[in-house]
Amino acid sequence: MNLKSLKEKPAFKIATNVYLLILTGFVIWMLFIDENSYLIHREFNNEIDELETWIKYHKQKIAEDKETIKKLQDSLELERYAREKYLMKKENEDIYIIEFDTIKK
């Protein structure tokens, strides 16, 4: 198999086509080497997804806190919250804390 017979094969002609070589180099450059490559865009998209999840979580917490603030405008609800959360009590009152055992037999 000499060089002349190798040059006449259709696969060799396609592989050595100048336009194909330039296009292949351009695609490799854009996908992997360039600062705006596909890999970097994929990392940015993952980061955007994480930040959107973080935003949803905090919006939900804000909504819960607004609901709690709205409930605490009532003095009876404020008293109940203080008793449950901070174990506050009135004078001449005893508090018994009941903890449920989480171990199942």
Backbone as XML, in Angstrom:
<?xml version="1.0"?>
<chain id="A" units="angstrom">
  <residue number="1" name="MET">
    <atom name="N" x="0.847" y="-1.172" z="0.000"/>
    <atom name="CA" x="0.000" y="0.000" z="0.000"/>
    <atom name="C" x="0.892" y="1.234" z="0.000"/>
  </residue>
  <residue number="2" name="ASN">
    <atom name="N" x="0.892" y="1.906" z="-1.102"/>
    <atom name="CA" x="1.750" y="3.081" z="-1.220"/>
    <atom name="C" x="0.928" y="4.352" z="-1.008"/>
  </residue>
  <residue number="3" name="LEU">
    <atom name="N" x="1.606" y="5.468" z="-1.042"/>
    <atom name="CA" x="0.981" y="6.758" z="-0.763"/>
    <atom name="C" x="-0.047" y="7.137" z="-1.820"/>
  </residue>
  <residue number="4" name="LYS">
    <atom name="N" x="0.214" y="6.779" z="-3.056"/>
    <atom name="CA" x="-0.702" y="7.137" z="-4.146"/>
    <atom name="C" x="-2.036" y="6.414" z="-3.993"/>
  </residue>
  <residue number="5" name="SER">
    <atom name="N" x="-1.995" y="5.143" z="-3.643"/>
    <atom name="CA" x="-3.247" y="4.393" z="-3.473"/>
    <atom name="C" x="-3.997" y="4.865" z="-2.223"/>
  </residue>
  <residue number="6" name="LEU">
    <atom name="N" x="-3.264" y="5.292" z="-1.222"/>
    <atom name="CA" x="-3.896" y="5.818" z="-0.006"/>
    <atom name="C" x="-4.603" y="7.135" z="-0.287"/>
  </residue>
  <residue number="7" name="LYS">
    <atom name="N" x="-4.007" y="7.984" z="-1.119"/>
    <atom name="CA" x="-4.613" y="9.279" z="-1.459"/>
    <atom name="C" x="-5.878" y="9.128" z="-2.289"/>
  </residue>
  <residue number="8" name="GLU">
    <atom name="N" x="-6.011" y="8.030" z="-2.987"/>
    <atom name="CA" x="-7.171" y="7.829" z="-3.849"/>
    <atom name="C" x="-8.393" y="7.299" z="-3.095"/>
  </residue>
  <residue number="9" name="LYS">
    <atom name="N" x="-8.227" y="6.850" z="-1.872"/>
    <atom name="CA" x="-9.362" y="6.330" z="-1.114"/>
    <atom name="C" x="-10.286" y="7.468" z="-0.685"/>
  </residue>
  <residue number="10" name="PRO">
    <atom name="N" x="-11.628" y="7.238" z="-0.720"/>
    <atom name="CA" x="-12.580" y="8.304" z="-0.386"/>
    <atom name="C" x="-12.481" y="8.745" z="1.082"/>
  </residue>
  <residue number="11" name="ALA">
    <atom name="N" x="-12.179" y="7.843" z="1.983"/>
    <atom name="CA" x="-12.076" y="8.203" z="3.403"/>
    <atom name="C" x="-10.917" y="9.164" z="3.629"/>
  </residue>
  <residue number="12" name="PHE">
    <atom name="N" x="-9.809" y="8.940" z="2.934"/>
    <atom name="CA" x="-8.650" y="9.823" z="3.059"/>
    <atom name="C" x="-8.948" y="11.203" z="2.492"/>
  </residue>
  <residue number="13" name="LYS">
    <atom name="N" x="-9.679" y="11.234" z="1.379"/>
    <atom name="CA" x="-10.026" y="12.520" z="0.771"/>
    <atom name="C" x="-10.928" y="13.335" z="1.705"/>
  </residue>
  <residue number="14" name="ILE">
    <atom name="N" x="-11.867" y="12.656" z="2.346"/>
    <atom name="CA" x="-12.765" y="13.358" z="3.274"/>
    <atom name="C" x="-12.005" y="13.829" z="4.509"/>
  </residue>
  <residue number="15" name="ALA">
    <atom name="N" x="-11.138" y="12.976" z="5.049"/>
    <atom name="CA" x="-10.402" y="13.303" z="6.268"/>
    <atom name="C" x="-9.405" y="14.433" z="6.060"/>
  </residue>
  <residue number="16" name="THR">
    <atom name="N" x="-8.885" y="14.574" z="4.839"/>
    <atom name="CA" x="-7.901" y="15.628" z="4.581"/>
    <atom name="C" x="-8.512" y="16.861" z="3.938"/>
  </residue>
  <residue number="17" name="ASN">
    <atom name="N" x="-9.813" y="16.926" z="3.866"/>
    <atom name="CA" x="-10.488" y="18.094" z="3.323"/>
    <atom name="C" x="-10.206" y="19.295" z="4.230"/>
  </residue>
  <residue number="18" name="VAL">
    <atom name="N" x="-9.765" y="20.391" z="3.655"/>
    <atom name="CA" x="-9.370" y="21.582" z="4.413"/>
    <atom name="C" x="-10.552" y="22.126" z="5.213"/>
  </residue>
  <residue number="19" name="TYR">
    <atom name="N" x="-11.714" y="22.169" z="4.614"/>
    <atom name="CA" x="-12.889" y="22.722" z="5.301"/>
    <atom name="C" x="-13.299" y="21.852" z="6.497"/>
  </residue>
  <residue number="20" name="LEU">
    <atom name="N" x="-13.194" y="20.546" z="6.315"/>
    <atom name="CA" x="-13.518" y="19.634" z="7.406"/>
    <atom name="C" x="-12.517" y="19.769" z="8.554"/>
  </residue>
  <residue number="21" name="LEU">
    <atom name="N" x="-11.264" y="19.913" z="8.246"/>
    <atom name="CA" x="-10.244" y="20.091" z="9.287"/>
    <atom name="C" x="-10.463" y="21.398" z="10.051"/>
  </residue>
  <residue number="22" name="ILE">
    <atom name="N" x="-10.770" y="22.463" z="9.331"/>
    <atom name="CA" x="-11.024" y="23.758" z="9.984"/>
    <atom name="C" x="-12.277" y="23.679" z="10.851"/>
  </residue>
  <residue number="23" name="LEU">
    <atom name="N" x="-13.337" y="23.047" z="10.331"/>
    <atom name="CA" x="-14.570" y="22.898" z="11.090"/>
    <atom name="C" x="-14.351" y="22.061" z="12.350"/>
  </residue>
  <residue number="24" name="THR">
    <atom name="N" x="-13.602" y="20.984" z="12.246"/>
    <atom name="CA" x="-13.300" y="20.146" z="13.409"/>
    <atom name="C" x="-12.512" y="20.926" z="14.459"/>
  </residue>
  <residue number="25" name="GLY">
    <atom name="N" x="-11.526" y="21.664" z="14.018"/>
    <atom name="CA" x="-10.751" y="22.489" z="14.951"/>
    <atom name="C" x="-11.621" y="23.535" z="15.629"/>
  </residue>
  <residue number="26" name="PHE">
    <atom name="N" x="-12.511" y="24.162" z="14.867"/>
    <atom name="CA" x="-13.413" y="25.176" z="15.424"/>
    <atom name="C" x="-14.355" y="24.571" z="16.458"/>
  </residue>
  <residue number="27" name="VAL">
    <atom name="N" x="-14.924" y="23.413" z="16.161"/>
    <atom name="CA" x="-15.844" y="22.750" z="17.103"/>
    <atom name="C" x="-15.119" y="22.366" z="18.383"/>
  </residue>
  <residue number="28" name="ILE">
    <atom name="N" x="-13.931" y="21.808" z="18.269"/>
    <atom name="CA" x="-13.158" y="21.450" z="19.463"/>
    <atom name="C" x="-12.832" y="22.696" z="20.275"/>
  </residue>
  <residue number="29" name="TRP">
    <atom name="N" x="-12.448" y="23.760" z="19.590"/>
    <atom name="CA" x="-12.141" y="25.013" z="20.282"/>
    <atom name="C" x="-13.365" y="25.533" z="21.045"/>
  </residue>
  <residue number="30" name="MET">
    <atom name="N" x="-14.514" y="25.570" z="20.401"/>
    <atom name="CA" x="-15.718" y="26.129" z="21.023"/>
    <atom name="C" x="-16.247" y="25.250" z="22.149"/>
  </residue>
  <residue number="31" name="LEU">
    <atom name="N" x="-16.089" y="23.937" z="22.048"/>
    <atom name="CA" x="-16.635" y="23.053" z="23.073"/>
    <atom name="C" x="-15.743" y="22.957" z="24.310"/>
  </residue>
  <residue number="32" name="PHE">
    <atom name="N" x="-14.441" y="23.002" z="24.149"/>
    <atom name="CA" x="-13.569" y="22.691" z="25.270"/>
    <atom name="C" x="-12.581" y="23.791" z="25.660"/>
  </residue>
  <residue number="33" name="ILE">
    <atom name="N" x="-12.056" y="24.542" z="24.727"/>
    <atom name="CA" x="-10.931" y="25.420" z="25.008"/>
    <atom name="C" x="-11.357" y="26.850" z="25.305"/>
  </residue>
  <residue number="34" name="ASP">
    <atom name="N" x="-12.333" y="27.370" z="24.613"/>
    <atom name="CA" x="-12.728" y="28.771" z="24.718"/>
    <atom name="C" x="-13.261" y="29.089" z="26.111"/>
  </residue>
  <residue number="35" name="GLU">
    <atom name="N" x="-13.161" y="30.345" z="26.527"/>
    <atom name="CA" x="-13.656" y="30.735" z="27.850"/>
    <atom name="C" x="-15.183" y="30.712" z="27.917"/>
  </residue>
  <residue number="36" name="ASN">
    <atom name="N" x="-15.850" y="30.658" z="26.797"/>
    <atom name="CA" x="-17.301" y="30.512" z="26.745"/>
    <atom name="C" x="-17.680" y="29.113" z="26.286"/>
  </residue>
  <residue number="37" name="SER">
    <atom name="N" x="-16.914" y="28.128" z="26.707"/>
    <atom name="CA" x="-17.112" y="26.763" z="26.232"/>
    <atom name="C" x="-18.376" y="26.148" z="26.834"/>
  </residue>
  <residue number="38" name="TYR">
    <atom name="N" x="-18.748" y="25.031" z="26.262"/>
    <atom name="CA" x="-19.929" y="24.296" z="26.728"/>
    <atom name="C" x="-19.765" y="23.854" z="28.174"/>
  </residue>
  <residue number="39" name="LEU">
    <atom name="N" x="-18.573" y="23.429" z="28.544"/>
    <atom name="CA" x="-18.335" y="22.955" z="29.911"/>
    <atom name="C" x="-18.551" y="24.069" z="30.929"/>
  </residue>
  <residue number="40" name="ILE">
    <atom name="N" x="-18.094" y="25.268" z="30.621"/>
    <atom name="CA" x="-18.274" y="26.400" z="31.536"/>
    <atom name="C" x="-19.743" y="26.792" z="31.604"/>
  </residue>
  <residue number="41" name="HIS">
    <atom name="N" x="-20.420" y="26.770" z="30.475"/>
    <atom name="CA" x="-21.852" y="27.078" z="30.480"/>
    <atom name="C" x="-22.632" y="26.060" z="31.304"/>
  </residue>
  <residue number="42" name="ARG">
    <atom name="N" x="-22.236" y="24.800" z="31.246"/>
    <atom name="CA" x="-22.899" y="23.766" z="32.047"/>
    <atom name="C" x="-22.697" y="24.018" z="33.539"/>
  </residue>
  <residue number="43" name="GLU">
    <atom name="N" x="-21.491" y="24.418" z="33.930"/>
    <atom name="CA" x="-21.231" y="24.751" z="35.334"/>
    <atom name="C" x="-22.080" y="25.941" z="35.781"/>
  </residue>
  <residue number="44" name="PHE">
    <atom name="N" x="-22.171" y="26.956" z="34.918"/>
    <atom name="CA" x="-22.980" y="28.134" z="35.249"/>
    <atom name="C" x="-24.456" y="27.763" z="35.383"/>
  </residue>
  <residue number="45" name="ASN">
    <atom name="N" x="-24.945" y="26.887" z="34.511"/>
    <atom name="CA" x="-26.341" y="26.465" z="34.601"/>
    <atom name="C" x="-26.608" y="25.697" z="35.892"/>
  </residue>
  <residue number="46" name="ASN">
    <atom name="N" x="-25.665" y="24.861" z="36.315"/>
    <atom name="CA" x="-25.811" y="24.153" z="37.591"/>
    <atom name="C" x="-25.833" y="25.137" z="38.757"/>
  </residue>
  <residue number="47" name="GLU">
    <atom name="N" x="-24.975" y="26.137" z="38.704"/>
    <atom name="CA" x="-24.940" y="27.148" z="39.760"/>
    <atom name="C" x="-26.240" y="27.952" z="39.786"/>
  </residue>
  <residue number="48" name="ILE">
    <atom name="N" x="-26.779" y="28.266" z="38.618"/>
    <atom name="CA" x="-28.049" y="28.991" z="38.544"/>
    <atom name="C" x="-29.168" y="28.154" z="39.161"/>
  </residue>
  <residue number="49" name="ASP">
    <atom name="N" x="-29.186" y="26.862" z="38.879"/>
    <atom name="CA" x="-30.209" y="25.982" z="39.461"/>
    <atom name="C" x="-30.106" y="25.946" z="40.982"/>
  </residue>
  <residue number="50" name="GLU">
    <atom name="N" x="-28.878" y="25.864" z="41.505"/>
    <atom name="CA" x="-28.687" y="25.864" z="42.958"/>
    <atom name="C" x="-29.169" y="27.177" z="43.578"/>
  </residue>
  <residue number="51" name="LEU">
    <atom name="N" x="-28.860" y="28.292" z="42.929"/>
    <atom name="CA" x="-29.272" y="29.592" z="43.455"/>
    <atom name="C" x="-30.793" y="29.767" z="43.385"/>
  </residue>
  <residue number="52" name="GLU">
    <atom name="N" x="-31.417" y="29.254" z="42.346"/>
    <atom name="CA" x="-32.874" y="29.333" z="42.260"/>
    <atom name="C" x="-33.526" y="28.498" z="43.354"/>
  </residue>
  <residue number="53" name="THR">
    <atom name="N" x="-32.953" y="27.343" z="43.659"/>
    <atom name="CA" x="-33.455" y="26.524" z="44.761"/>
    <atom name="C" x="-33.294" y="27.266" z="46.083"/>
  </residue>
  <residue number="54" name="TRP">
    <atom name="N" x="-32.153" y="27.921" z="46.254"/>
    <atom name="CA" x="-31.881" y="28.702" z="47.465"/>
    <atom name="C" x="-32.888" y="29.844" z="47.590"/>
  </residue>
  <residue number="55" name="ILE">
    <atom name="N" x="-33.206" y="30.506" z="46.489"/>
    <atom name="CA" x="-34.171" y="31.611" z="46.497"/>
    <atom name="C" x="-35.560" y="31.098" z="46.862"/>
  </residue>
  <residue number="56" name="LYS">
    <atom name="N" x="-35.976" y="29.963" z="46.285"/>
    <atom name="CA" x="-37.287" y="29.394" z="46.609"/>
    <atom name="C" x="-37.383" y="29.061" z="48.093"/>
  </residue>
  <residue number="57" name="TYR">
    <atom name="N" x="-36.315" y="28.479" z="48.646"/>
    <atom name="CA" x="-36.314" y="28.122" z="50.065"/>
    <atom name="C" x="-36.495" y="29.366" z="50.920"/>
  </residue>
  <residue number="58" name="HIS">
    <atom name="N" x="-35.761" y="30.428" z="50.618"/>
    <atom name="CA" x="-35.834" y="31.635" z="51.434"/>
    <atom name="C" x="-37.152" y="32.382" z="51.241"/>
  </residue>
  <residue number="59" name="LYS">
    <atom name="N" x="-37.724" y="32.327" z="50.056"/>
    <atom name="CA" x="-39.043" y="32.927" z="49.868"/>
    <atom name="C" x="-40.091" y="32.196" z="50.693"/>
  </residue>
  <residue number="60" name="GLN">
    <atom name="N" x="-39.957" y="30.883" z="50.767"/>
    <atom name="CA" x="-40.878" y="30.093" z="51.589"/>
    <atom name="C" x="-40.707" y="30.446" z="53.071"/>
  </residue>
  <residue number="61" name="LYS">
    <atom name="N" x="-39.468" y="30.583" z="53.515"/>
    <atom name="CA" x="-39.222" y="30.955" z="54.921"/>
    <atom name="C" x="-39.772" y="32.352" z="55.209"/>
  </residue>
  <residue number="62" name="ILE">
    <atom name="N" x="-39.638" y="33.279" z="54.273"/>
    <atom name="CA" x="-40.168" y="34.629" z="54.453"/>
    <atom name="C" x="-41.681" y="34.578" z="54.575"/>
  </residue>
  <residue number="63" name="ALA">
    <atom name="N" x="-42.326" y="33.771" z="53.742"/>
    <atom name="CA" x="-43.782" y="33.640" z="53.805"/>
    <atom name="C" x="-44.213" y="33.059" z="55.146"/>
  </residue>
  <residue number="64" name="GLU">
    <atom name="N" x="-43.477" y="32.051" z="55.636"/>
    <atom name="CA" x="-43.801" y="31.465" z="56.943"/>
    <atom name="C" x="-43.619" y="32.495" z="58.057"/>
  </residue>
  <residue number="65" name="ASP">
    <atom name="N" x="-42.556" y="33.279" z="57.990"/>
    <atom name="CA" x="-42.314" y="34.294" z="59.017"/>
    <atom name="C" x="-43.379" y="35.389" z="58.978"/>
  </residue>
  <residue number="66" name="LYS">
    <atom name="N" x="-43.828" y="35.775" z="57.787"/>
    <atom name="CA" x="-44.898" y="36.769" z="57.685"/>
    <atom name="C" x="-46.180" y="36.236" z="58.304"/>
  </residue>
  <residue number="67" name="GLU">
    <atom name="N" x="-46.445" y="34.957" z="58.062"/>
    <atom name="CA" x="-47.629" y="34.322" z="58.653"/>
    <atom name="C" x="-47.524" y="34.319" z="60.183"/>
  </residue>
  <residue number="68" name="THR">
    <atom name="N" x="-46.350" y="34.003" z="60.698"/>
    <atom name="CA" x="-46.136" y="33.996" z="62.146"/>
    <atom name="C" x="-46.304" y="35.405" z="62.717"/>
  </residue>
  <residue number="69" name="ILE">
    <atom name="N" x="-45.764" y="36.394" z="62.044"/>
    <atom name="CA" x="-45.894" y="37.783" z="62.514"/>
    <atom name="C" x="-47.353" y="38.199" z="62.521"/>
  </residue>
  <residue number="70" name="LYS">
    <atom name="N" x="-48.072" y="37.803" z="61.500"/>
    <atom name="CA" x="-49.502" y="38.147" z="61.439"/>
    <atom name="C" x="-50.261" y="37.495" z="62.596"/>
  </residue>
  <residue number="71" name="LYS">
    <atom name="N" x="-49.922" y="36.233" z="62.892"/>
    <atom name="CA" x="-50.581" y="35.536" z="64.008"/>
    <atom name="C" x="-50.226" y="36.171" z="65.346"/>
  </residue>
  <residue number="72" name="LEU">
    <atom name="N" x="-48.988" y="36.642" z="65.497"/>
    <atom name="CA" x="-48.538" y="37.174" z="66.788"/>
    <atom name="C" x="-49.083" y="38.571" z="67.074"/>
  </residue>
  <residue number="73" name="GLN">
    <atom name="N" x="-49.842" y="39.154" z="66.176"/>
    <atom name="CA" x="-50.476" y="40.447" z="66.447"/>
    <atom name="C" x="-51.539" y="40.292" z="67.533"/>
  </residue>
  <residue number="74" name="ASP">
    <atom name="N" x="-52.102" y="39.101" z="67.638"/>
    <atom name="CA" x="-53.102" y="38.813" z="68.672"/>
    <atom name="C" x="-52.375" y="38.485" z="69.974"/>
  </residue>
  <residue number="75" name="SER">
    <atom name="N" x="-52.819" y="39.070" z="71.086"/>
    <atom name="CA" x="-52.132" y="38.877" z="72.364"/>
    <atom name="C" x="-52.253" y="37.446" z="72.869"/>
  </residue>
  <residue number="76" name="LEU">
    <atom name="N" x="-53.377" y="36.786" z="72.620"/>
    <atom name="CA" x="-53.523" y="35.398" z="73.059"/>
    <atom name="C" x="-52.582" y="34.478" z="72.283"/>
  </residue>
  <residue number="77" name="GLU">
    <atom name="N" x="-52.455" y="34.743" z="71.011"/>
    <atom name="CA" x="-51.549" y="33.948" z="70.191"/>
    <atom name="C" x="-50.092" y="34.206" z="70.590"/>
  </residue>
  <residue number="78" name="LEU">
    <atom name="N" x="-49.772" y="35.440" z="70.929"/>
    <atom name="CA" x="-48.431" y="35.785" z="71.386"/>
    <atom name="C" x="-48.116" y="35.066" z="72.688"/>
  </residue>
  <residue number="79" name="GLU">
    <atom name="N" x="-49.077" y="35.010" z="73.572"/>
    <atom name="CA" x="-48.881" y="34.309" z="74.853"/>
    <atom name="C" x="-48.681" y="32.813" z="74.611"/>
  </residue>
  <residue number="80" name="ARG">
    <atom name="N" x="-49.470" y="32.223" z="73.737"/>
    <atom name="CA" x="-49.327" y="30.806" z="73.425"/>
    <atom name="C" x="-47.956" y="30.516" z="72.814"/>
  </residue>
  <residue number="81" name="TYR">
    <atom name="N" x="-47.509" y="31.377" z="71.921"/>
    <atom name="CA" x="-46.211" y="31.202" z="71.287"/>
    <atom name="C" x="-45.085" y="31.282" z="72.317"/>
  </residue>
  <residue number="82" name="ALA">
    <atom name="N" x="-45.179" y="32.255" z="73.228"/>
    <atom name="CA" x="-44.148" y="32.400" z="74.266"/>
    <atom name="C" x="-44.124" y="31.193" z="75.180"/>
  </residue>
  <residue number="83" name="ARG">
    <atom name="N" x="-45.288" y="30.669" z="75.509"/>
    <atom name="CA" x="-45.348" y="29.489" z="76.375"/>
    <atom name="C" x="-44.730" y="28.270" z="75.684"/>
  </residue>
  <residue number="84" name="GLU">
    <atom name="N" x="-45.038" y="28.071" z="74.423"/>
    <atom name="CA" x="-44.538" y="26.892" z="73.720"/>
    <atom name="C" x="-43.063" y="27.011" z="73.360"/>
  </residue>
  <residue number="85" name="LYS">
    <atom name="N" x="-42.692" y="28.150" z="72.860"/>
    <atom name="CA" x="-41.341" y="28.307" z="72.322"/>
    <atom name="C" x="-40.298" y="28.563" z="73.424"/>
  </residue>
  <residue number="86" name="TYR">
    <atom name="N" x="-40.633" y="29.432" z="74.362"/>
    <atom name="CA" x="-39.653" y="29.854" z="75.366"/>
    <atom name="C" x="-39.960" y="29.337" z="76.760"/>
  </residue>
  <residue number="87" name="LEU">
    <atom name="N" x="-40.950" y="28.467" z="76.873"/>
    <atom name="CA" x="-41.328" y="27.832" z="78.141"/>
    <atom name="C" x="-41.634" y="28.866" z="79.239"/>
  </residue>
  <residue number="88" name="MET">
    <atom name="N" x="-42.271" y="29.952" z="78.862"/>
    <atom name="CA" x="-42.665" y="30.967" z="79.826"/>
    <atom name="C" x="-43.948" y="30.517" z="80.525"/>
  </residue>
  <residue number="89" name="LYS">
    <atom name="N" x="-44.178" y="31.073" z="81.707"/>
    <atom name="CA" x="-45.369" y="30.687" z="82.458"/>
    <atom name="C" x="-45.856" y="31.869" z="83.285"/>
  </residue>
  <residue number="90" name="LYS">
    <atom name="N" x="-47.091" y="31.736" z="83.707"/>
    <atom name="CA" x="-47.660" y="32.738" z="84.601"/>
    <atom name="C" x="-47.237" y="32.398" z="86.023"/>
  </residue>
  <residue number="91" name="GLU">
    <atom name="N" x="-47.416" y="33.366" z="86.916"/>
    <atom name="CA" x="-47.122" y="33.084" z="88.316"/>
    <atom name="C" x="-48.127" y="32.052" z="88.826"/>
  </residue>
  <residue number="92" name="ASN">
    <atom name="N" x="-47.703" y="31.276" z="89.806"/>
    <atom name="CA" x="-48.523" y="30.225" z="90.415"/>
    <atom name="C" x="-48.949" y="29.179" z="89.374"/>
  </residue>
  <residue number="93" name="GLU">
    <atom name="N" x="-48.102" y="28.901" z="88.461"/>
    <atom name="CA" x="-48.427" y="27.932" z="87.417"/>
    <atom name="C" x="-47.246" y="26.981" z="87.275"/>
  </residue>
  <residue number="94" name="ASP">
    <atom name="N" x="-47.539" y="25.702" z="87.137"/>
    <atom name="CA" x="-46.486" y="24.702" z="86.942"/>
    <atom name="C" x="-46.510" y="24.234" z="85.492"/>
  </residue>
  <residue number="95" name="ILE">
    <atom name="N" x="-45.313" y="23.995" z="84.975"/>
    <atom name="CA" x="-45.202" y="23.518" z="83.601"/>
    <atom name="C" x="-44.572" y="22.134" z="83.632"/>
  </residue>
  <residue number="96" name="TYR">
    <atom name="N" x="-45.199" y="21.236" z="82.902"/>
    <atom name="CA" x="-44.671" y="19.888" z="82.755"/>
    <atom name="C" x="-44.325" y="19.683" z="81.287"/>
  </residue>
  <residue number="97" name="ILE">
    <atom name="N" x="-43.076" y="19.362" z="81.040"/>
    <atom name="CA" x="-42.614" y="19.143" z="79.672"/>
    <atom name="C" x="-42.692" y="17.650" z="79.388"/>
  </residue>
  <residue number="98" name="ILE">
    <atom name="N" x="-43.433" y="17.328" z="78.370"/>
    <atom name="CA" x="-43.615" y="15.930" z="77.986"/>
    <atom name="C" x="-42.864" y="15.709" z="76.680"/>
  </residue>
  <residue number="99" name="GLU">
    <atom name="N" x="-41.891" y="14.822" z="76.743"/>
    <atom name="CA" x="-41.152" y="14.484" z="75.534"/>
    <atom name="C" x="-41.522" y="13.069" z="75.140"/>
  </residue>
  <residue number="100" name="PHE">
    <atom name="N" x="-41.787" y="12.889" z="73.871"/>
    <atom name="CA" x="-42.164" y="11.581" z="73.388"/>
    <atom name="C" x="-40.915" y="10.816" z="72.997"/>
  </residue>
  <residue number="101" name="ASP">
    <atom name="N" x="-40.870" y="9.563" z="73.371"/>
    <atom name="CA" x="-39.721" y="8.723" z="73.049"/>
    <atom name="C" x="-39.775" y="8.374" z="71.572"/>
  </residue>
  <residue number="102" name="THR">
    <atom name="N" x="-38.674" y="8.600" z="70.888"/>
    <atom name="CA" x="-38.648" y="8.359" z="69.450"/>
    <atom name="C" x="-38.158" y="6.956" z="69.107"/>
  </residue>
  <residue number="103" name="ILE">
    <atom name="N" x="-37.736" y="6.204" z="70.110"/>
    <atom name="CA" x="-37.244" y="4.854" z="69.857"/>
    <atom name="C" x="-38.427" y="3.903" z="69.817"/>
  </residue>
  <residue number="104" name="LYS">
    <atom name="N" x="-38.546" y="3.192" z="68.705"/>
    <atom name="CA" x="-39.636" y="2.233" z="68.555"/>
    <atom name="C" x="-39.122" y="0.851" z="68.918"/>
  </residue>
  <residue number="105" name="LYS">
    <atom name="N" x="-39.950" y="0.128" z="69.624"/>
    <atom name="CA" x="-39.547" y="-1.223" z="70.048"/>
    <atom name="C" x="-40.066" y="-2.259" z="69.087"/>
  </residue>
</chain>
